[in-house]
Amino acid sequence: MIRPISAPYRVTATVVALLGLSAAAPFLYRTGPVGYAALLVPLGLLLALAWAIRLGQWMLAAGAPPWPARLTLHLAQSPQAGQRGRAVRAADAIGRDADFDTTPAGYAVWAVLRRGSAPQLHQRVVWERWLRASTGEQRVLVHRRAGVAVLDVEGHGRIWPSSFTLRRRPWGVVLTPLGRTSAAHDLSWWRLLTVIVMVVALLAGPALGRGDHLDAAWATGYIVVLAFAVGQWFGVMPPGRQSRERPAAGGGAEVPRPRAEPAKAHRGGRFTGTSKTRKR
C-alpha cells in the first residue's frame, strides 16, 4: 500500500510545480506562440502566492498551544432548489424537464468544531485519505493562530486548514455530515476526467493541431497541476467510496419504538357501557 503524502508536502510540491511551469512560459513564447493556455499563468501565480501565505499560517498555527474540542466533518452542498434564487430555481426546473440530474452535490470538506458553550467554529480543510472513514463526532486538539486552526485528531493524524476559521456557517451552502450524503452524487473519476479533458482540448488542442507538441505538453501539465492546486484549496474530496456514518453507541441514533399492542376487548357485559346503562 502506498503511504499517503501529508498536506504540507503536497502543497509545497504544487507551489514549486506552478512556479516552474510559469517560469517556462516566456521561453516557450520565444520559440513560438504559447496559445490560450498562457492565460492560466496569472491565475497559477496568484494561487501559488496564496498557498505560500497559507503555508506560513500553518507553521504559526502548529506552534500554538492546544485546546480540546469536538470535531464533525461535513460536506458543503449547494442548497435545494426551493432555497435558491428565482433564476436558479428556473434553471433547476428546466434541467428536470430535460432529464438532467439537479440533485445538490457537495465535494468540499468542512470541519465544525464545538467546545462547550462557546460558538461553533467552521473551517474548510485540506483532504487527507483517512478522512473518508472519519464520520461522526471525534475528539481533537486545536492549535489556533494567525486566523486558522490546525487539528490533531486522536488516533489518526493532523488536519490542515484551507480557509480562515469562521464563527458563522459558510454562506451559500448547506453543510451535511460526512457519511450522510448519497453515494450517487459523490465526485467520480468520470466527472473529474470529463472536465479536465474538456479544458485540455480547449487550451492545448490548438497547439497540438499546428504541430507544437512542446506547447501542448506544457499546457496539459499546467492544467493538471493547476486543477490539483485548486482542488486542495477548496478542500475537494477526491473520487472514491464514501464511508456511511455509523450510529454512535448510546446516543445520537434514533431508538426504534416498540409497536403498540392492540387494545384488548372487555370480557362480558358487566363493565360495558356508561354508568347509566350498567346493571345495578
C-alpha positions, 0 to 999 in steps of 0.5 A: 500500500502506498503511504499517503503524502501529508498536506504540507508536502503536497502543497509545497510540491504544487507551489514549486510545480506552478512556479516552474511551469510559469517560469517556462512560459516566456521561453516557450513564447520565444520559440513560438506562440504559447496559445490560450493556455498562457492565460492560466499563468496569472491565475497559477501565480496568484494561487501559488502566492496564496498557498505560500501565505497559507503555508506560513499560517500553518507553521504559526498555527502548529506552534500554538498551544492546544485546546480540546474540542469536538470535531464533525466533518461535513460536506458543503452542498449547494442548497435545494432548489426551493432555497435558491434564487428565482433564476436558479430555481428556473434553471433547476426546473428546466434541467428536470424537464430535460432529464438532467440530474439537479440533485445538490452535490457537495465535494468540499470538506468542512470541519465544525468544531464545538467546545462547550458553550462557546460558538461553533467554529467552521473551517474548510480543510485540506483532504487527507485519505483517512478522512473518508472513514472519519464520520461522526463526532471525534475528539481533537486538539486545536492549535489556533493562530494567525486566523486558522486552526490546525487539528490533531485528531486522536488516533489518526493524524493532523488536519490542515486548514484551507480557509480562515476559521469562521464563527458563522456557517459558510454562506451559500451552502448547506453543510451535511455530515460526512457519511450522510450524503448519497453515494450517487452524487459523490465526485467520480473519476468520470466527472473529474476526467470529463472536465479536465479533458474538456479544458485540455482540448480547449487550451492545448488542442490548438497547439497540438493541431499546428504541430507544437507538441512542446506547447501542448505538453506544457499546457496539459501539465499546467492544467493538471497541476493547476486543477490539483492546486485548486482542488486542495484549496477548496478542500475537494474530496477526491473520487472514491467510496464514501464511508456511511456514518455509523450510529454512535453507541448510546446516543445520537441514533434514533431508538426504534419504538416498540409497536403498540399492542392492540387494545384488548376487548372487555370480557362480558357485559358487566363493565360495558357501557356508561354508568347509566346503562350498567346493571345495578 
